[in-house]
Amino acid sequence: MTKIFVSPSDFILGKNILKTGKDYLTKFGTKPFLLGDSFVMEMVGNDFADYLNGEEFDVQKQVFEGEASMAAIEKFTSQTKELAADFIIGIGGGKTIDTVKAVAHNLSIPLVIIPTLASTDAPTSRMSVIYKEDGSLENYLFYGKNPDLVMVDSQVVANAPSRFLAAGFGDALSTWIEARAIKKAEQSTILQANQTLTSLAIAEKCEKIIFSYSRQAIQANEAKVVTPALEYVIEANILMSGLGFESGGTCAVHPIQNAFLVLGRGKNLMHGERVAFGILCQLMMEGVETEEFDRYLELLLELNLPTTLADQGLEDITADELRAVGETATAPWESIHKLPAEVSAESVIDAILAVDRYVKAYKEKH
């Protein structure tokens, strides 16, 4: 099978880049359409637009509210076309980013992504998660190319609550765990291709960065300052994890964490927080040695990421709910079936309960 590696055309990371980065945008034109939610626009989006307008750009901007839905995509596709924008910029979080990816694809115009958090690896990818208007998952959209530019202001990330950065660590830690399982099983990636050596090297390096610098970075984030450690993990959370998951493959972690959403209850956790528990479940299903399991568990605990059902507000989960999670995680189309281990609804349920019990016992001893 063919090997494929994909990535955004450019990735730029720097302190206060949203106050100095105009030259990185000029190749796309001078009339961008800027989309961001009300909070992000108030915090950084409006100032960024004012900066560009003072540098001979003609920025049209709009507040994004609601879901990354097909209706939203249709609305902003029409609006962007009417404005005759040269390119589109999505600033902020996942729903905005997923929407502008689709708009850029529909209109075949350049796409600039400006994440204001380092909480997921979604900004660099060529896919969107689409939701229904009620917030439930509808489908995934896949595009023919990745963003033209991903630009990250490390000071903006430093100003955000550290919980978001920690959630990004959860997402980033899953990258090598899933990619190495795909490699062991000789399975394909989400690109329906084999892994490249490059994607595997990036995924492995991503994990090493998180283990080496996450503790320092959290403290820098708490102090709202930019340090080398903080920029190392921002790169790992967004770029390295993004390249690693897309070209390295996903396995059991993500189907398990997504499956908990079927319950419609529990704590309102971020993606990376749910992934943290999924990491432990995949490790349990693989049967890794205790020392290896504890290495991940200790870091997740130190980062205050969820490691038990109670951490997710599901200490009272029922047998029927567990069954629903197990069956959802092992739906025929899910990547969990690439895991080089027994995969069934029962094996997922067993892993969930085993992880929950093991972590409780670990906490009692430590």
C-alpha positions in Angstrom: 0.0 0.0 0.0 1.1 3.6 -0.7 2.6 5.7 2.1 1.2 9.2 2.5 2.4 12.1 4.7 0.3 15.3 4.8 0.8 18.6 6.6 -0.2 22.3 6.5 1.9 24.3 4.0 3.3 26.6 6.7 3.4 26.6 10.5 4.4 29.7 12.4 4.8 30.0 16.2 5.9 33.0 18.0 5.3 35.4 20.9 3.0 38.3 19.9 2.9 37.1 16.3 -0.7 38.5 16.0 0.8 41.9 16.4 3.7 41.5 13.9 2.8 38.7 11.5 1.3 40.5 8.5 4.0 39.5 6.1 3.0 35.8 6.5 -0.4 36.7 5.1 0.3 38.9 2.1 0.8 36.0 -0.3 -2.9 35.1 0.1 -4.2 38.6 -0.8 -5.3 41.7 1.1 -9.0 41.0 1.7 -9.5 38.3 4.3 -12.7 37.2 5.9 -12.0 36.7 9.7 -14.3 34.4 11.7 -14.2 33.8 15.4 -16.6 33.4 18.3 -17.6 36.4 20.4 -15.2 35.7 23.3 -12.2 35.2 21.0 -13.0 38.2 18.9 -13.3 40.4 22.0 -10.0 39.0 23.5 -7.8 39.0 20.4 -9.7 38.9 17.1 -10.8 42.5 16.9 -7.3 43.7 17.8 -5.8 41.4 15.1 -8.3 42.8 12.5 -7.4 46.4 13.5 -3.7 45.6 13.2 -4.1 44.2 9.7 -6.3 47.1 8.6 -3.6 49.4 9.7 -1.2 47.5 7.4 -3.2 47.9 4.1 -5.4 44.9 4.6 -9.2 45.2 4.2 -10.5 42.8 6.9 -14.1 41.7 6.9 -15.1 40.0 10.1 -18.0 38.1 11.6 -18.8 36.5 14.9 -19.3 32.8 14.9 -21.9 31.3 17.3 -23.4 27.9 17.5 -22.3 24.6 16.1 -20.0 23.6 13.3 -23.0 22.4 11.3 -23.9 22.1 7.7 -26.2 25.1 8.0 -23.3 27.2 9.4 -21.0 26.1 6.6 -23.6 27.0 4.0 -24.2 30.4 5.6 -20.6 31.4 5.8 -19.8 30.0 2.4 -22.4 32.3 0.9 -21.2 35.3 3.0 -17.5 34.7 2.1 -18.4 34.5 -1.6 -20.5 37.7 -1.5 -17.6 39.5 0.2 -15.3 38.3 -2.6 -12.7 37.5 0.1 -9.2 36.5 -1.1 -8.8 34.1 1.8 -10.5 33.1 5.1 -9.1 33.1 8.6 -10.5 31.1 11.4 -9.4 32.3 14.8 -10.2 30.5 18.1 -11.4 27.1 18.9 -12.5 23.9 17.2 -16.0 24.7 16.0 -14.8 27.9 14.3 -11.8 26.1 12.8 -13.9 23.2 11.5 -16.3 25.6 9.9 -13.8 27.7 8.1 -12.0 24.6 6.8 -15.2 23.6 5.0 -15.8 27.1 3.7 -12.3 27.3 2.2 -12.8 24.0 0.6 -16.2 24.9 -0.9 -14.7 28.1 -2.4 -11.2 26.9 -3.2 -9.6 29.8 -1.4 -6.6 29.9 0.9 -7.2 28.9 4.5 -5.4 30.4 7.6 -6.0 28.8 11.0 -5.1 30.8 14.2 -5.7 28.6 17.2 -5.9 30.6 20.5 -5.5 27.4 22.6 -3.1 24.4 22.5 -5.8 22.1 23.6 -6.1 19.8 20.6 -4.2 18.8 17.4 -7.1 19.6 15.1 -5.8 22.9 13.6 -3.3 21.3 11.2 -5.6 18.6 9.8 -7.5 18.3 6.6 -10.8 17.2 8.3 -13.7 18.7 10.2 -16.0 17.3 12.8 -19.6 18.3 11.9 -22.4 18.5 14.4 -26.1 18.8 14.2 -27.8 21.9 15.5 -28.6 20.1 18.8 -24.9 19.5 19.4 -24.9 15.8 18.5 -22.3 14.4 16.1 -23.4 14.3 12.5 -20.3 13.2 10.5 -16.7 14.0 9.5 -15.7 15.9 6.4 -12.4 15.2 4.7 -10.7 17.6 2.3 -8.0 17.3 -0.4 -5.5 19.5 1.4 -4.5 20.8 4.8 -4.6 24.5 5.8 -2.3 26.8 4.0 -1.0 28.4 7.2 -1.4 27.6 10.9 -0.2 30.6 13.0 0.1 30.4 16.8 0.8 33.3 19.1 2.4 31.7 22.1 1.5 34.7 24.4 -2.1 34.2 23.6 -1.8 30.5 24.6 0.0 31.5 27.7 -2.8 33.9 28.7 -5.4 31.1 28.6 -6.2 28.9 31.6 -3.8 26.0 32.0 -6.6 23.5 31.9 -6.7 23.9 28.1 -2.9 23.2 27.8 -3.2 20.1 30.0 -6.1 18.8 27.8 -3.8 19.3 24.8 -1.2 17.1 26.6 -3.9 14.3 26.8 -4.5 14.5 23.1 -0.8 14.7 22.2 0.1 11.7 24.5 -2.3 9.5 22.5 -0.5 10.2 19.2 2.4 7.8 19.7 0.4 5.3 21.6 -2.0 4.9 18.7 0.6 5.2 16.0 2.8 2.5 17.4 -0.2 0.2 17.7 -1.0 0.8 14.0 2.7 0.1 13.2 2.6 -3.2 15.2 -0.6 -4.3 13.5 0.6 -3.2 10.1 -2.6 -1.3 9.6 -3.5 1.8 7.6 -4.0 5.4 8.7 -7.0 7.6 8.3 -5.6 8.6 4.9 -6.2 4.9 3.9 -2.4 4.6 3.4 0.6 3.2 5.2 2.6 5.1 7.7 5.7 7.0 6.7 8.9 6.8 8.8 8.5 10.6 9.2 5.0 10.4 10.8 6.2 7.7 13.2 9.3 9.8 14.1 7.2 12.9 14.7 4.6 10.9 16.8 7.4 9.4 19.0 9.1 12.8 19.4 5.8 14.4 20.4 5.5 12.0 23.3 9.1 12.7 24.4 8.4 16.5 24.4 5.3 16.1 26.6 7.2 13.9 29.1 10.2 16.2 29.2 8.5 19.7 29.3 4.8 19.5 30.3 5.5 20.2 34.0 7.6 23.2 33.3 5.1 24.4 30.6 2.1 24.2 33.0 3.9 26.5 35.5 4.8 29.0 32.8 1.2 28.9 31.6 0.0 29.5 35.2 2.3 32.6 35.3 1.1 33.7 31.9 4.6 33.9 30.5 6.3 32.4 27.4 9.3 30.1 28.0 11.1 27.7 25.7 9.3 24.8 27.5 5.9 26.3 26.8 6.7 26.8 23.1 8.0 23.3 22.9 4.8 21.8 24.1 2.6 24.2 22.0 4.4 22.8 19.0 4.0 19.3 20.2 0.3 19.7 21.1 -0.7 21.4 17.8 1.8 20.6 15.1 3.6 17.3 16.0 0.4 15.6 17.3 -1.5 16.9 14.3 1.0 15.4 11.9 1.4 12.3 13.9 -2.3 11.4 14.2 -3.2 12.2 10.6 -0.3 10.4 8.9 0.4 8.0 11.8 -3.1 6.7 12.4 -5.6 6.4 15.2 -6.4 3.2 17.0 -8.4 2.5 20.2 -7.9 5.7 22.3 -10.2 8.0 20.2 -13.1 5.5 19.6 -13.2 4.9 23.3 -13.2 8.5 24.4 -15.8 9.4 21.7 -18.0 6.5 22.8 -18.6 8.1 26.2 -20.5 11.0 24.5 -23.3 8.5 23.7 -24.3 8.7 27.4 -25.2 12.4 27.2 -24.2 12.9 30.8 -21.2 13.3 33.0 -18.8 16.2 33.4 -18.4 18.6 30.6 -14.9 17.5 29.6 -12.7 18.8 26.8 -11.6 16.4 24.1 -8.1 15.9 25.4 -9.5 15.2 28.9 -11.6 12.4 27.6 -8.6 11.1 25.6 -6.6 10.8 28.8 -8.9 8.1 30.1 -9.0 6.5 26.6 -5.2 6.3 26.7 -5.3 4.1 29.8 -8.0 1.9 28.3 -6.0 1.2 25.2 -2.9 0.4 27.3 -5.0 -2.0 29.4 -6.4 -3.7 26.3 -2.8 -4.1 24.9 -1.6 -5.7 28.1 1.4 -3.4 28.6 3.7 -4.1 31.6 2.8 -2.4 34.9 5.9 -0.2 34.8 4.8 1.2 31.3 1.2 1.7 32.4 2.3 3.6 35.5 4.6 5.8 33.5 1.6 7.3 31.7 -0.7 7.2 34.7 1.7 9.2 36.9 2.0 12.0 34.3 -1.8 12.1 33.8 -2.3 12.3 37.5 0.2 15.1 37.9 -1.5 17.0 35.1 -4.9 16.6 36.8 -6.4 14.8 33.8 -9.3 12.3 34.2 -8.1 8.7 35.0 -11.3 7.2 36.6 -15.0 7.1 35.9 -15.6 9.4 38.9 -13.3 12.0 37.3 -15.7 12.0 34.4 -18.8 12.2 36.7 -19.7 8.6 35.9 -19.0 6.9 39.2 -22.6 5.6 39.0 -22.4 4.3 35.4 -24.8 1.4 34.8 -24.3 -1.9 33.1 -26.5 -0.8 30.2 -24.5 2.4 29.9 -21.2 0.5 29.8 -22.7 -1.7 27.1 -23.7 1.4 25.1 -20.1 2.7 25.4 -18.6 -0.6 24.4 -20.8 -1.1 21.4 -20.3 2.5 20.2 -16.5 2.2 20.5 -16.5 -1.0 18.5 -18.8 0.0 15.7 -17.6 -1.6 12.5 -16.1 1.5 11.0 -14.1 2.5 14.1 -10.3 2.4 14.1 -10.3 0.4 17.3 -10.4 -2.8 15.2 -6.8 -2.0 14.1 -5.6 -2.7 17.6 -3.3 -5.8 17.8 -5.4 -7.3 20.6 -8.9 -8.8 21.2 -11.5 -6.2 20.3 -15.1 -6.5 21.3 -17.7 -4.5 23.3 -16.9 -6.8 26.2 -13.1 -6.2 26.0 -13.7 -2.4 26.0 -16.0 -2.7 29.0 -13.5 -4.9 30.8 -10.7 -2.4 30.1 -12.8 0.5 31.4 -13.6 -1.3 34.7 -10.0 -2.5 35.0 -8.6 0.9 34.6 -11.0 2.4 37.0 -10.2 -0.2 39.7 -6.4 0.0 39.1 -6.3 3.8 39.3 -8.3 3.8 42.5 -6.0 1.2 44.1 -2.9 3.2 42.8 -4.2 6.4 44.4 -4.8 4.6 47.7 -1.1 3.4 47.8 0.3 6.8 46.7 
